[in-house]
Amino acid sequence: MTPIIEVTNLSKQYRLGTIGTGTVSHDLNRWWHQVRGKEDPYLKIGQADSRAQKGDNEYVWSLKDINFTVNAGEVLGIIGKNGAGKSTLLKILSKVTAPTTGTIKMRGRVASLLEVGTGFHPELTGRENVFLNGAILGMTKSEIKSKFDEIVDFSGVEKYIDTPVKRYSSGMYVRLAFAVAAHLEPEILIVDEVLAVGDAEFQKKCLGKMKDVSVNDGRTVLFVSHNMAAVKSLCNHAILLEKGQINCEGSTDNVVRKYLGGDAEHLNFRQINQSTEGFTLISFGIRNKGSSFSDILAREKEIQFEINYSNHTNQEGLYFNVKIKDDEGKYFLVTTSINDAVLIENGINKTAIMNIPAGYFNEGQFSIDLMVLSKDENGYRTFYNDTDLLTIQVQPDQRQLGTWMGKEVGFIIPTFYWTIND
């Protein structure tokens, strides 16, 4: 099968700062290297894009040596942190900007929705923009007319269709823009994170439409989102971008797990030693009762949270707040030590213990947030707060492996006690 999209050695370089002085000298330098048959010197000194630190030269690679193919009917998820190069990649594929090096082969008509109001003129009405945007996407007037009612109905902005779109909210903008892009039957649909603007109902509607055009119509979708649940629901293949390069590519579940840290070594214990106004959080660890912190947690055994601290505050009571989320970043358990037995006492090297019964967790990877806070007449006061402090891996006990056909559904799968009455 011939891929519908082929990307080969794709790179995009930008120059940082104000572009002006020095441009002529750079151009002459590039020309002189070309005359001598040498590579462009500025491409050679470029570096991968990292937002967290200042680079050592004025050129940066937004994308570097990107290679992938997409088959017809495939839904490709493109994920990564902000600044990883996702939007740059989609802009190049949409021909909004040109690559610095590399080639792209795309077979079929492309519809792109890269940002709210892409291809819309603010002074024109919604009706006029449907025809304008359709023409930009290569549709004839008769094709747009045949789809017009369906587009308006899907968008849900029929009441305002003859109102200039400059008066639309951002949500109305994206509703109409997505409806046009999805209904004008492109072979390739490119969607950036614009769906985050819409409400939950419309996002669900859009995801259903993208799945429908892929499964039933055989069209190809490239989807960028920070919503991992949406990516896993819609996409059958995914790419993880990191600092302008492909970190990994493969099945959506594996790539999302990698993005969320699932391939990282589990971390059941962390030495912290952080002090705030008389309270010191020394360490935080999770283990099966009677086991080592270095072991992967077995779900059939009791799981124990241990918080080591020193407290020299004048607070009558401090509280621990623990939040647990799954590998999609969804919180499913939040608990606070509000009962008198575990109020944080004053003293040195105290250890607070919280026990979770055996068989409570489902297998999988979980992240733990921890907060230490107090409450008095002035309200809540935070002494410590950190997210993703620990990353734990829970799996069936080795003796249980092979007794099930796969992972059970659900966040937790506790064992409840049953009785039968006559």
LUMRO-60226 format. One record per residue (C-alpha): residue number from 1; residue in one letter; x, y, z. Coordinates in pm, 1 decimal. Layout:
N
   num   residuo         px         py         pz
   NUM         A          X          Y          Z
...
This chain:
422
   num   residuo         px         py         pz
     1         M        0.0        0.0        0.0
     2         T      136.4      341.7     -100.0
     3         P      131.9      583.0      196.0
     4         I      -87.1      891.4      158.2
     5         I      174.0     1099.8      347.5
     6         E      550.3     1050.4      330.9
     7         V      779.1     1276.2      533.8
     8         T     1153.0     1233.3      476.9
     9         N     1435.8     1405.9      669.1
    10         L     1213.8     1704.7      744.7
    11         S     1374.9     1991.5      935.9
    12         K     1277.9     2349.2     1010.0
    13         Q     1519.8     2610.3     1136.0
    14         Y     1439.9     2954.5     1274.6
    15         R     1657.7     3247.4     1356.2
    16         L     1611.9     3386.8     1707.2
    17         G     1584.6     3751.2     1800.7
    18         T     1531.6     4051.6     1577.4
    19         I     1610.8     3975.4     1214.9
    20         G     1776.4     4269.7     1041.5
    21         T     2143.0     4356.0     1071.6
    22         G     2378.5     4083.0      960.9
    23         T     2138.8     3926.0      711.1
    24         V     2339.9     4031.2      404.5
    25         S     2663.2     3895.9      550.9
    26         H     2491.1     3568.3      634.4
    27         D     2355.2     3542.0      281.1
    28         L     2700.2     3609.0      134.8
    29         N     2849.9     3348.0      365.1
    30         R     2589.5     3094.0      257.8
    31         W     2653.7     3178.5     -113.0
    32         W     3029.0     3137.3      -68.7
    33         H     2980.5     2793.2       88.8
    34         Q     2749.1     2692.5     -197.2
    35         V     3004.2     2805.6     -456.3
    36         R     3262.9     2580.8     -291.9
    37         G     3016.5     2290.9     -272.4
    38         K     2999.6     2295.9      105.9
    39         E     2700.4     2264.8      337.8
    40         D     2519.1     2569.2      468.7
    41         P     2723.1     2677.6      775.2
    42         Y     2418.9     2802.3      965.8
    43         L     2237.2     2472.5      931.0
    44         K     2538.3     2296.5     1077.8
    45         I     2551.4     2512.0     1391.0
    46         G     2181.5     2493.1     1470.5
    47         Q     2065.2     2314.4     1780.3
    48         A     1749.4     2138.6     1891.8
    49         D     1483.2     2364.9     2038.4
    50         S     1468.0     2378.1     2417.4
    51         R     1246.6     2640.8     2580.0
    52         A     1393.6     2579.4     2922.6
    53         Q     1742.0     2711.4     2855.8
    54         K     1913.4     2977.6     2651.4
    55         G     2088.0     2851.3     2340.2
    56         D     2449.4     2923.1     2253.5
    57         N     2376.4     3054.7     1902.9
    58         E     2109.4     3254.2     1720.6
    59         Y     1966.5     2962.8     1520.1
    60         V     1737.5     2693.8     1652.0
    61         W     1585.8     2379.2     1505.3
    62         S     1212.2     2372.3     1560.3
    63         L     1211.4     2033.7     1382.2
    64         K     1508.1     1809.7     1309.6
    65         D     1524.0     1501.0     1084.0
    66         I     1158.0     1399.5     1103.9
    67         N     1066.6     1079.7      917.7
    68         F      730.1      903.7      912.6
    69         T      458.7      772.8      681.7
    70         V       80.6      767.2      715.1
    71         N     -149.9      527.9      529.2
    72         A     -493.0      615.3      394.2
    73         G     -763.2      588.5      657.4
    74         E     -517.7      607.7      945.6
    75         V     -566.4      846.6     1238.0
    76         L     -225.3      968.1     1355.4
    77         G     -192.2     1134.8     1694.3
    78         I       93.6     1382.1     1736.5
    79         I      170.0     1455.7     2101.5
    80         G      439.1     1627.9     2303.3
    81         K      498.6     1916.3     2539.1
    82         N      444.2     2279.8     2442.7
    83         G      728.3     2385.7     2213.4
    84         A      802.8     2031.5     2097.1
    85         G      735.1     2125.1     1732.1
    86         K      382.8     1986.7     1683.4
    87         S      227.1     2300.8     1538.0
    88         T      532.4     2369.1     1322.8
    89         L      501.6     2021.0     1174.5
    90         L      133.8     2070.1     1094.8
    91         K      200.0     2412.0      939.8
    92         I      459.4     2257.1      710.3
    93         L      224.2     1972.8      615.5
    94         S      -48.7     2231.3      550.2
    95         K      194.0     2435.2      335.2
    96         V      158.4     2740.1      557.3
    97         T      536.6     2750.1      588.1
    98         A      814.9     2574.0      400.7
    99         P     1065.4     2329.3      549.1
   100         T     1432.9     2418.5      570.4
   101         T     1535.2     2072.7      451.6
   102         G     1359.1     1748.9      365.3
   103         T     1067.5     1643.9      146.6
   104         I      694.0     1583.7      189.7
   105         K      474.7     1378.9      -41.9
   106         M       98.4     1410.2       13.7
   107         R     -152.3     1234.6     -209.5
   108         G     -490.6     1400.3     -188.8
   109         R     -667.3     1719.5      -93.4
   110         V     -577.9     1861.6      249.4
   111         A     -805.7     2048.9      490.4
   112         S     -637.7     2212.5      789.7
   113         L     -770.6     2356.6     1112.8
   114         L     -463.1     2496.7     1281.0
   115         E     -607.5     2775.2     1493.8
   116         V     -940.0     2939.0     1568.3
   117         G    -1079.3     3104.0     1256.3
   118         T     -827.0     2962.5     1010.9
   119         G     -917.3     3095.0      665.8
   120         F    -1205.6     3310.7      795.3
   121         H    -1248.4     3680.6      719.1
   122         P    -1382.0     3864.7     1025.7
   123         E    -1591.1     4112.9      824.5
   124         L    -1778.0     3842.3      631.8
   125         T    -2078.0     3655.8      766.2
   126         G    -2070.6     3292.5      866.7
   127         R    -2248.6     3200.5      543.4
   128         E    -1997.7     3388.7      329.3
   129         N    -1705.7     3238.5      519.8
   130         V    -1834.4     2885.9      458.8
   131         F    -1814.2     2950.4       82.9
   132         L    -1482.1     3134.7      113.7
   133         N    -1321.8     2864.4      325.9
   134         G    -1461.4     2590.7      103.1
   135         A    -1312.2     2760.7     -202.7
   136         I     -975.2     2787.9      -26.7
   137         L     -993.8     2413.6       36.7
   138         G    -1049.2     2354.5     -334.2
   139         M    -1424.9     2288.5     -342.6
   140         T    -1655.0     2411.8     -616.4
   141         K    -1951.4     2633.5     -537.5
   142         S    -2197.2     2353.9     -615.2
   143         E    -2011.8     2114.4     -381.2
   144         I    -2027.9     2368.5     -100.8
   145         K    -2398.1     2431.6     -163.5
   146         S    -2475.8     2060.7     -140.6
   147         K    -2305.3     2040.1      198.8
   148         F    -2409.1     2380.8      336.2
   149         D    -2710.2     2275.1      543.6
   150         E    -2519.4     1982.7      692.0
   151         I    -2227.1     2211.8      785.5
   152         V    -2450.8     2467.2      956.5
   153         D    -2646.3     2200.7     1141.7
   154         F    -2328.3     2037.4     1270.8
   155         S    -2180.4     2370.1     1383.3
   156         G    -2487.9     2468.0     1584.4
   157         V    -2457.8     2837.7     1488.7
   158         E    -2755.0     2854.8     1250.0
   159         K    -2901.9     3150.8     1440.7
   160         Y    -2588.6     3356.7     1368.7
   161         I    -2500.3     3229.6     1021.0
   162         D    -2572.7     3571.4      860.4
   163         T    -2382.8     3764.0     1128.9
   164         P    -2021.3     3878.3     1067.0
   165         V    -1789.8     3629.1     1234.5
   166         K    -1599.3     3906.7     1410.4
   167         R    -1892.2     3902.6     1653.4
   168         Y    -1859.2     3528.4     1716.0
   169         S    -1710.1     3391.0     2034.7
   170         S    -1396.4     3175.9     2000.8
   171         G    -1614.2     2869.2     2055.5
   172         M    -1852.2     2966.5     1773.1
   173         Y    -1553.1     3034.7     1548.6
   174         V    -1409.5     2689.8     1598.3
   175         R    -1749.3     2522.3     1564.8
   176         L    -1803.9     2665.1     1219.0
   177         A    -1441.2     2625.7     1110.0
   178         F    -1431.4     2257.7     1208.5
   179         A    -1768.7     2192.1     1045.9
   180         V    -1639.8     2330.0      714.8
   181         A    -1310.9     2137.3      727.8
   182         A    -1477.7     1808.2      823.9
   183         H    -1767.7     1817.4      577.6
   184         L    -1594.1     1923.4      257.2
   185         E    -1450.1     1574.7      210.4
   186         P    -1072.6     1622.3      205.7
   187         E     -859.8     1310.8      175.5
   188         I     -642.8     1443.2      461.5
   189         L     -777.7     1633.5      763.0
   190         I     -524.7     1812.4      985.5
   191         V     -650.2     1929.7     1323.8
   192         D     -441.5     2117.2     1580.3
   193         E     -536.1     2178.7     1946.0
   194         V     -823.7     2409.6     1845.5
   195         L    -1088.8     2170.0     1977.1
   196         A     -985.9     2266.6     2329.4
   197         V    -1172.2     2592.8     2267.8
   198         G    -1507.3     2418.3     2224.8
   199         D    -1729.9     2294.3     2503.8
   200         A    -1735.6     1929.9     2614.5
   201         E    -2040.4     1846.7     2403.4
   202         F    -1885.7     1985.7     2085.5
   203         Q    -1550.0     1818.7     2150.2
   204         K    -1728.6     1484.4     2178.1
   205         K    -1915.7     1562.4     1856.3
   206         C    -1591.5     1648.2     1674.1
   207         L    -1415.2     1333.1     1791.7
   208         G    -1710.1     1128.4     1671.1
   209         K    -1699.5     1301.8     1333.1
   210         M    -1325.0     1243.6     1291.8
   211         K    -1366.2      878.1     1381.0
   212         D    -1653.0      851.9     1134.4
   213         V    -1464.6     1006.1      840.8
   214         S    -1170.7      775.8      911.0
   215         V    -1354.9      446.6      961.2
   216         N    -1645.0      491.9      720.1
   217         D    -1497.2      723.3      455.4
   218         G    -1137.3      601.0      464.9
   219         R     -996.1      949.7      509.7
   220         T     -673.5     1027.6      692.1
   221         V     -664.4     1241.7     1007.0
   222         L     -363.7     1404.3     1175.2
   223         F     -463.2     1505.7     1526.4
   224         V     -266.8     1715.0     1776.5
   225         S     -397.8     1734.4     2131.1
   226         H     -291.1     1749.6     2494.8
   227         N     -599.8     1548.2     2585.5
   228         M     -457.4     1198.8     2614.4
   229         A     -798.8     1039.8     2659.6
   230         A     -908.6     1187.7     2324.7
   231         V     -585.5     1074.6     2155.4
   232         K     -624.2      718.7     2285.3
   233         S     -990.3      710.8     2185.6
   234         L     -940.4      840.8     1832.4
   235         C     -592.1      746.6     1713.2
   236         N     -460.0      404.2     1616.4
   237         H     -101.0      527.1     1576.0
   238         A       94.1      807.5     1743.3
   239         I      417.6     1004.6     1735.3
   240         L      582.9     1167.7     2036.4
   241         L      780.4     1482.7     1956.8
   242         E     1045.0     1608.6     2196.6
   243         K     1260.6     1916.4     2129.0
   244         G     1180.5     1900.4     1758.5
   245         Q     1266.8     1532.9     1714.1
   246         I     1068.2     1210.1     1717.1
   247         N     1118.4     1051.4     2057.4
   248         C      911.3      743.8     1977.0
   249         E      649.9      617.8     1731.9
   250         G      410.5      325.9     1752.9
   251         S       78.2      218.2     1897.9
   252         T     -112.5      496.9     2070.6
   253         D     -113.5      325.8     2410.6
   254         N      264.2      279.2     2410.7
   255         V      339.3      632.8     2291.5
   256         V      100.5      793.5     2541.9
   257         R      253.3      582.4     2819.1
   258         K      598.4      701.6     2714.1
   259         Y      480.2     1065.7     2708.1
   260         L      332.1     1036.6     3056.8
   261         G      643.3      869.2     3190.6
   262         G      526.6      511.2     3167.4
   263         D      857.7      385.5     3035.0
   264         A     1049.7      559.7     3309.4
   265         E     1178.7      357.2     3599.2
   266         H      918.3      344.5     3874.4
   267         L      990.1      574.6     4167.7
   268         N      845.3      447.2     4495.8
   269         F     1061.5      660.7     4724.7
   270         R     1189.3     1016.1     4722.4
   271         Q     1420.8     1194.2     4964.1
   272         I     1296.0     1552.7     4986.9
   273         N     1433.5     1748.0     5288.6
   274         Q     1234.7     2062.6     5217.2
   275         S     1150.9     2305.2     5501.3
   276         T      883.2     2572.0     5527.3
   277         E      819.4     2775.0     5843.8
   278         G      914.7     2503.7     6088.3
   279         F      783.1     2205.8     5892.4
   280         T     1029.7     1977.6     5713.6
   281         L      917.9     1706.0     5473.1
   282         I     1203.8     1456.0     5490.3
   283         S     1090.3     1175.9     5259.7
   284         F      789.7     1012.6     5095.2
   285         G      767.1      645.3     5001.6
   286         I      520.3      375.0     4899.2
   287         R      569.2        0.4     4933.5
   288         N      388.5     -321.5     5002.4
   289         K      370.9     -377.8     5376.8
   290         G      687.1     -559.9     5482.0
   291         S      858.8     -510.1     5142.7
   292         S     1130.7     -279.4     5010.1
   293         F     1073.2       59.9     4849.4
   294         S     1264.3      -65.8     4545.8
   295         D     1008.5     -334.9     4460.8
   296         I      726.9     -297.6     4209.9
   297         L      401.2     -295.7     4403.3
   298         A      192.0     -612.3     4402.8
   299         R     -178.7     -536.4     4397.2
   300         E     -269.7     -846.8     4601.2
   301         K      -78.1     -712.3     4903.0
   302         E     -151.9     -420.7     5133.2
   303         I        4.4      -97.1     5008.1
   304         Q      157.3      141.6     5261.6
   305         F      225.3      515.9     5219.2
   306         E      499.9      643.5     5452.2
   307         I      569.7     1015.0     5506.8
   308         N      870.8     1106.5     5719.0
   309         Y      873.3     1460.6     5859.4
   310         S      978.0     1695.7     6139.1
   311         N      735.5     1953.2     6273.4
   312         H      825.8     2259.9     6480.4
   313         T      534.3     2480.8     6379.8
   314         N      285.2     2634.5     6622.5
   315         Q       -5.0     2495.8     6424.3
   316         E     -258.7     2294.3     6620.9
   317         G     -299.3     2057.3     6332.0
   318         L     -144.9     2000.0     5991.4
   319         Y     -291.9     1764.6     5734.2
   320         F     -159.6     1548.9     5453.5
   321         N     -348.9     1557.6     5125.9
   322         V     -273.3     1274.9     4879.7
   323         K     -397.3     1270.0     4520.3
   324         I     -356.5      968.7     4291.5
   325         K     -400.3      978.6     3913.6
   326         D     -378.9      718.9     3638.5
   327         D     -155.6      706.3     3329.6
   328         E     -391.5      943.8     3143.2
   329         G     -355.9     1210.1     3410.7
   330         K     -706.7     1155.3     3553.2
   331         Y     -742.4     1187.7     3928.7
   332         F     -937.4      896.0     4071.5
   333         L     -852.3      906.8     4442.6
   334         V     -809.4     1203.4     4677.2
   335         T     -775.0     1162.4     5051.8
   336         T     -685.2     1390.9     5342.9
   337         S     -565.8     1291.9     5692.8
   338         I     -840.7     1477.0     5878.3
   339         N     -909.5     1226.6     6157.3
   340         D     -750.0     1293.6     6496.6
   341         A     -539.3      979.0     6488.2
   342         V     -317.0     1108.9     6209.0
   343         L     -302.3     1482.4     6271.0
   344         I       56.1     1585.4     6215.1
   345         E      219.7     1600.7     6559.1
   346         N      513.5     1812.5     6666.4
   347         G      848.3     1637.7     6689.8
   348         I     1156.9     1518.0     6503.2
   349         N     1162.5     1232.4     6250.8
   350         K      797.5     1141.6     6278.5
   351         T      646.0      892.2     6032.1
   352         A      284.7      910.4     5917.3
   353         I      149.7      588.8     5762.3
   354         M     -155.1      540.0     5542.6
   355         N     -259.6      186.5     5448.5
   356         I     -454.8       89.1     5135.4
   357         P     -612.3     -258.0     5154.2
   358         A     -483.5     -542.5     4941.3
   359         G     -655.6     -576.7     4605.6
   360         Y     -764.8     -213.6     4595.2
   361         F     -553.0      -82.2     4306.6
   362         N     -592.5     -205.6     3952.9
   363         E     -266.9     -288.7     3778.5
   364         G      -94.2       -8.4     3591.3
   365         Q      103.0      307.6     3650.9
   366         F       -2.2      584.8     3887.2
   367         S      132.2      926.7     3984.4
   368         I      111.1     1067.4     4335.1
   369         D       69.6     1432.6     4439.8
   370         L      131.8     1537.5     4800.3
   371         M       28.1     1848.7     4989.8
   372         V       79.6     1948.9     5352.5
   373         L     -163.7     2214.2     5472.3
   374         S     -333.7     2362.3     5774.8
   375         K     -664.5     2535.4     5833.8
   376         D     -738.5     2805.4     6091.6
   377         E     -952.8     3116.0     6122.5
   378         N     -751.4     3276.5     5839.9
   379         G     -823.3     2993.7     5598.1
   380         Y     -599.1     2729.3     5441.8
   381         R     -221.3     2754.2     5452.0
   382         T       13.9     2538.6     5244.1
   383         F      344.5     2414.7     5385.2
   384         Y      433.1     2177.9     5102.6
   385         N      283.8     2102.6     4760.7
   386         D      425.6     1897.3     4473.1
   387         T      270.2     1711.6     4179.9
   388         D      390.9     1380.2     4036.6
   389         L      612.5     1337.8     4339.1
   390         L      614.8      959.3     4296.0
   391         T      544.4      735.3     3997.3
   392         I      443.9      386.7     4104.5
   393         Q      388.2       65.9     3910.6
   394         V      126.1     -180.7     4037.0
   395         Q      109.3     -528.6     3892.2
   396         P      -44.1     -864.8     3981.2
   397         D      159.7    -1080.1     4216.9
   398         Q      385.6    -1321.2     4028.7
   399         R      178.4    -1612.9     4155.9
   400         Q     -126.5    -1463.0     3987.5
   401         L       24.5    -1403.3     3643.2
   402         G     -150.6    -1598.5     3372.7
   403         T     -473.4    -1649.6     3568.6
   404         W     -645.7    -1363.5     3385.6
   405         M     -689.9    -1297.9     3015.7
   406         G     -576.2     -939.1     3054.9
   407         K     -606.9     -625.8     3263.2
   408         E     -943.2     -566.8     3427.0
   409         V    -1123.8     -244.0     3341.6
   410         G    -1169.9       28.0     3600.9
   411         F     -946.7      240.1     3821.5
   412         I     -983.3       25.7     4132.5
   413         I    -1094.0     -334.9     4174.8
   414         P    -1141.7     -399.4     4545.4
   415         T    -1272.0     -726.2     4684.5
   416         F    -1605.0     -685.7     4861.9
   417         Y    -1764.3     -937.7     5094.0
   418         W    -2086.4    -1106.2     4989.2
   419         T    -2350.0    -1292.4     5187.6
   420         I    -2644.9    -1501.8     5078.3
   421         N    -2963.2    -1502.0     5282.1
   422         D    -3236.7    -1762.5     5255.8
